[in-house]
Amino acid sequence: MTQPMFVLVQFDVKDFPTYFEQYGSLMKAEVEKFGGAFLAATGDAVAQEGQSSGNFTALIRFPSQEAATEMYASASYAPLKAKRINELTNSGNVIFLPGL
């Protein structure tokens, strides 16, 4: 059986309405093209220990590391990633976590 890959993202979003219009609203379809699905997405994450990084957190499940990596490196995601990094957020983390 292939090991799933979870992707944890935490971004410091500059303006939520603009972020969701130009990035967030497009990500569900982008993730689904690679077999992925959002499990959680919120601006209300609570860090029980330490500090949360940013003001928006999401957890995405992909069927494999290959699928997650292919999406992240895909030509179709590249313009969205560039817009997120260069315009819509101040900073962020994208963390790949192998599933059990």
C-alpha positions in Angstrom: 0.0 0.0 0.0 1.2 3.5 -0.9 1.9 5.8 2.1 -0.2 8.9 2.1 1.4 12.4 2.4 0.0 15.1 4.5 0.8 18.7 3.7 0.6 21.2 6.6 0.6 24.9 5.5 0.7 28.0 7.7 0.6 31.3 6.0 0.6 34.9 7.2 -2.1 36.2 4.9 -2.1 39.9 4.2 -5.8 40.3 3.2 -8.2 37.4 3.6 -10.8 38.4 1.0 -8.1 38.9 -1.7 -6.3 35.7 -0.6 -9.4 33.6 -1.0 -10.5 35.2 -4.2 -7.1 34.9 -6.0 -5.7 31.8 -4.3 -7.8 29.9 -1.8 -10.8 29.5 -4.1 -8.7 27.9 -6.8 -6.7 25.5 -4.6 -9.5 22.9 -4.1 -9.5 22.1 -7.8 -5.7 22.2 -8.0 -5.3 19.8 -5.1 -8.0 17.5 -6.5 -6.2 17.2 -9.9 -3.4 15.3 -8.0 -5.8 13.1 -5.9 -5.6 15.4 -2.8 -8.2 16.7 -0.5 -8.3 19.4 2.2 -8.9 18.0 5.6 -8.9 21.3 7.5 -8.5 25.0 6.6 -8.9 27.8 9.2 -7.8 31.1 10.4 -8.7 29.9 13.9 -5.9 27.3 14.6 -5.0 27.1 18.3 -1.4 26.3 19.3 -1.5 24.4 22.5 2.3 24.6 22.8 4.6 27.0 21.1 3.4 29.4 18.5 1.4 29.1 15.3 3.2 30.4 12.3 0.9 32.8 10.5 -2.8 33.5 10.7 -4.1 30.7 8.3 -3.5 27.0 8.6 -4.6 24.1 6.4 -4.0 20.3 6.2 -4.1 18.5 2.9 -4.0 14.8 2.3 -2.5 13.3 -0.9 -2.4 9.7 -1.8 1.4 9.6 -2.0 4.5 11.7 -1.7 4.8 11.6 -5.4 1.3 13.2 -5.8 2.1 15.9 -3.3 5.4 16.7 -4.9 4.0 16.7 -8.4 1.3 19.2 -7.4 3.8 21.5 -5.7 6.2 21.4 -8.7 3.4 21.5 -11.4 3.2 24.1 -14.1 -0.4 24.7 -13.3 0.3 25.5 -9.6 3.4 27.6 -10.4 1.5 30.9 -11.0 -0.7 30.4 -7.9 2.4 29.7 -5.8 4.1 32.8 -7.1 1.1 35.0 -6.4 0.8 33.6 -2.9 4.5 34.1 -2.1 5.0 37.5 -3.9 1.6 39.2 -3.3 -0.8 37.5 -0.9 1.2 36.5 2.1 4.0 37.9 4.2 5.5 34.5 4.9 4.6 30.9 5.2 5.5 27.3 5.8 4.7 24.2 3.6 5.5 21.0 5.5 5.3 17.5 4.0 4.4 14.9 6.6 4.5 11.2 5.6 1.4 9.4 6.8 1.3 6.1 8.7 
